[in-house]
Amino acid sequence: MIEKTIRGRSVSRRTMLLGTAGVLGGTVLHPTPTHSQGNAAPAGAVSGSSPPGSRYGDPAWWAQRKEEILEPALEIVDPHHHLWERDGHRYLLDELLADTGSGHNVTHSVFVECGSMYRADGPVEMKPVGEVEFVNGTAAMSASGRYGKGRLCAGIVGHADLRLGDGVARVLEAQIAAGDGRFRGIRHSVVWDESPMFSRGRTNSPKGQMADAAWRAGFARLASLNLTFEAWLYHPQLMELAALARAFPQTTIILNHVGGPLGIGPYAAKKEETFALWKAGIAELGKCQNVVVKLGGLGMLFGMFDFHTRETPPSSEQLARAYKPYLETSIAAFGPDRGMFESNFPPDGVSSSYAVLWNAFKRLAANFPAEEKAKLFSGTAKRVYRLG
């Protein structure tokens, strides 16, 4: 393995991120719990404090760490990334191609909603259909073959407000039509924590959202349409998700980012306690055969690690060592049939480059049998998202 580290940065990485420490990918930390459904600038951002892109990854920082690609022929389906142009940061097809083309064999990808390109006009509940229309266009560009062999955005996960109850069916049907065979499910963020430091997302979710009768009525419409549900929440909510999974055994639930373990603010001094609580929740969810886990998302700013503060980016060995307890615990609970590695780019770019991150995953799976490894890197995602 060839590794090169380039030194000599004039600006402290920690200093550069101080102004955006309140922003963590698709989630914003700020003193009030609300966040708009649209694409307005996050309330936690400090104007002029650092380049907006540093919230999601700094290519100049990544460039300090070069590694030989491990197992370059291993097929990868990336089941979780975003596309957007907001807050001065751009991550569209060109940027996605640069990442997926950085040496790993990424054959397909799945887009997950992020409030991007909503319709400007029309009924509020129908505005998220614009995101599906936008991403389906990007998928069509990739499917033309002009941008390489990979089929990016082959699966599309949108947003629909489940609080509409039975009325959400109209939105879901419109998204299925807009996806032209690529629409696979929805994500309605339910993130909630008692600390006002943590965002409640674009949905401004209340405590106990998953138990709400109207929300569950909307959730109940997914299975009949063969749609999945992406669960984005924080680790104290894992038991609530298990209750939801048991109540709707016919609906496939995909746990995002190994359940969102929190590691800052009120959780900063409680990492052992957090790990124990998180592990118990993961074990309970693992018993629910309709739940699948995405293995990643640990590099975001609210998590357990401080790689984003360092002068030089971590190596894949360092990432693998840090992420191992969370990813191995998750794989043990769910098994390779219900686990899939994810990039969560661009948010996880704040802690490493795309190429180094997938090297870390390959290191973590190095001793798995070939059949199990294939499931974790591509097979499970292909099955769950019905990809060719």
Secondary structure in CASP SS format (residue, H / E / C, confidence):
PFRMAT SS
TARGET T0000
AUTHOR 0000-0000-0000
METHOD secondary structure of the structure
MODEL  1
M C 1.00
I C 1.00
E E 1.00
K E 1.00
T E 1.00
I C 1.00
R C 1.00
G C 1.00
R C 1.00
S C 1.00
V C 1.00
S C 1.00
R H 1.00
R H 1.00
T H 1.00
M H 1.00
L H 1.00
L H 1.00
G C 1.00
T C 1.00
A C 1.00
G C 1.00
V E 1.00
L E 1.00
G C 1.00
G C 1.00
T E 1.00
V E 1.00
L C 1.00
H C 1.00
P C 1.00
T C 1.00
P C 1.00
T C 1.00
H C 1.00
S C 1.00
Q C 1.00
G C 1.00
N C 1.00
A C 1.00
A C 1.00
P C 1.00
A C 1.00
G C 1.00
A C 1.00
V C 1.00
S C 1.00
G C 1.00
S C 1.00
S C 1.00
P C 1.00
P H 1.00
G H 1.00
S H 1.00
R H 1.00
Y C 1.00
G C 1.00
D C 1.00
P H 1.00
A H 1.00
W H 1.00
W H 1.00
A C 1.00
Q C 1.00
R E 1.00
K E 1.00
E E 1.00
E C 1.00
I C 1.00
L C 1.00
E C 1.00
P C 1.00
A C 1.00
L C 1.00
E E 1.00
I E 1.00
V E 1.00
D E 1.00
P E 1.00
H E 1.00
H E 1.00
H C 1.00
L C 1.00
W E 1.00
E E 1.00
R E 1.00
D C 1.00
G C 1.00
H E 1.00
R E 1.00
Y E 1.00
L C 1.00
L H 1.00
D H 1.00
E H 1.00
L H 1.00
L H 1.00
A H 1.00
D H 1.00
T H 1.00
G C 1.00
S C 1.00
G C 1.00
H C 1.00
N E 1.00
V E 1.00
T E 1.00
H E 1.00
S E 1.00
V E 1.00
F E 1.00
V E 1.00
E C 1.00
C C 1.00
G C 1.00
S C 1.00
M C 1.00
Y C 1.00
R C 1.00
A C 1.00
D C 1.00
G C 1.00
P C 1.00
V H 1.00
E H 1.00
M H 1.00
K C 1.00
P C 1.00
V H 1.00
G H 1.00
E H 1.00
V H 1.00
E H 1.00
F H 1.00
V H 1.00
N H 1.00
G H 1.00
T H 1.00
A H 1.00
A H 1.00
M H 1.00
S H 1.00
A H 1.00
S C 1.00
G C 1.00
R C 1.00
Y C 1.00
G C 1.00
K C 1.00
G C 1.00
R E 1.00
L E 1.00
C E 1.00
A E 1.00
G E 1.00
I E 1.00
V E 1.00
G E 1.00
H C 1.00
A C 1.00
D C 1.00
L H 1.00
R H 1.00
L H 1.00
G H 1.00
D H 1.00
G H 1.00
V H 1.00
A H 1.00
R H 1.00
V H 1.00
L H 1.00
E H 1.00
A H 1.00
Q H 1.00
I H 1.00
A H 1.00
A H 1.00
G H 1.00
D C 1.00
G C 1.00
R C 1.00
F E 1.00
R E 1.00
G E 1.00
I E 1.00
R E 1.00
H C 1.00
S C 1.00
V C 1.00
V C 1.00
W C 1.00
D C 1.00
E C 1.00
S C 1.00
P C 1.00
M C 1.00
F C 1.00
S C 1.00
R C 1.00
G C 1.00
R C 1.00
T C 1.00
N C 1.00
S C 1.00
P C 1.00
K C 1.00
G C 1.00
Q H 1.00
M H 1.00
A H 1.00
D C 1.00
A H 1.00
A H 1.00
W H 1.00
R H 1.00
A H 1.00
G H 1.00
F H 1.00
A C 1.00
R H 1.00
L H 1.00
A H 1.00
S H 1.00
L C 1.00
N C 1.00
L C 1.00
T E 1.00
F E 1.00
E E 1.00
A E 1.00
W C 1.00
L C 1.00
Y C 1.00
H H 1.00
P H 1.00
Q H 1.00
L H 1.00
M H 1.00
E H 1.00
L H 1.00
A H 1.00
A H 1.00
L H 1.00
A H 1.00
R H 1.00
A H 1.00
F C 1.00
P C 1.00
Q C 1.00
T C 1.00
T C 1.00
I E 1.00
I E 1.00
L E 1.00
N H 1.00
H H 1.00
V H 1.00
G H 1.00
G C 1.00
P C 1.00
L C 1.00
G C 1.00
I C 1.00
G H 1.00
P H 1.00
Y H 1.00
A C 1.00
A C 1.00
K C 1.00
K H 1.00
E H 1.00
E H 1.00
T H 1.00
F H 1.00
A H 1.00
L H 1.00
W H 1.00
K H 1.00
A H 1.00
G H 1.00
I H 1.00
A H 1.00
E H 1.00
L H 1.00
G H 1.00
K C 1.00
C C 1.00
Q C 1.00
N C 1.00
V E 1.00
V E 1.00
V E 1.00
K E 1.00
L E 1.00
G C 1.00
G C 1.00
L C 1.00
G C 1.00
M C 1.00
L C 1.00
F C 1.00
G C 1.00
M C 1.00
F C 1.00
D C 1.00
F H 1.00
H H 1.00
T H 1.00
R C 1.00
E C 1.00
T C 1.00
P C 1.00
P C 1.00
S C 1.00
S H 1.00
E H 1.00
Q H 1.00
L H 1.00
A H 1.00
R H 1.00
A H 1.00
Y H 1.00
K H 1.00
P H 1.00
Y H 1.00
L H 1.00
E H 1.00
T H 1.00
S H 1.00
I H 1.00
A H 1.00
A H 1.00
F H 1.00
G C 1.00
P H 1.00
D H 1.00
R H 1.00
G E 1.00
M E 1.00
F E 1.00
E C 1.00
S C 1.00
N C 1.00
F E 1.00
P C 1.00
P H 1.00
D H 1.00
G H 1.00
V H 1.00
S C 1.00
S C 1.00
S C 1.00
Y H 1.00
A H 1.00
V H 1.00
L H 1.00
W H 1.00
N H 1.00
A H 1.00
F H 1.00
K H 1.00
R H 1.00
L H 1.00
A C 1.00
A C 1.00
N C 1.00
F C 1.00
P C 1.00
A H 1.00
E H 1.00
E H 1.00
K H 1.00
A H 1.00
K H 1.00
L H 1.00
F H 1.00
S H 1.00
G H 1.00
T H 1.00
A H 1.00
K H 1.00
R H 1.00
V H 1.00
Y C 1.00
R C 1.00
L C 1.00
G C 1.00
END
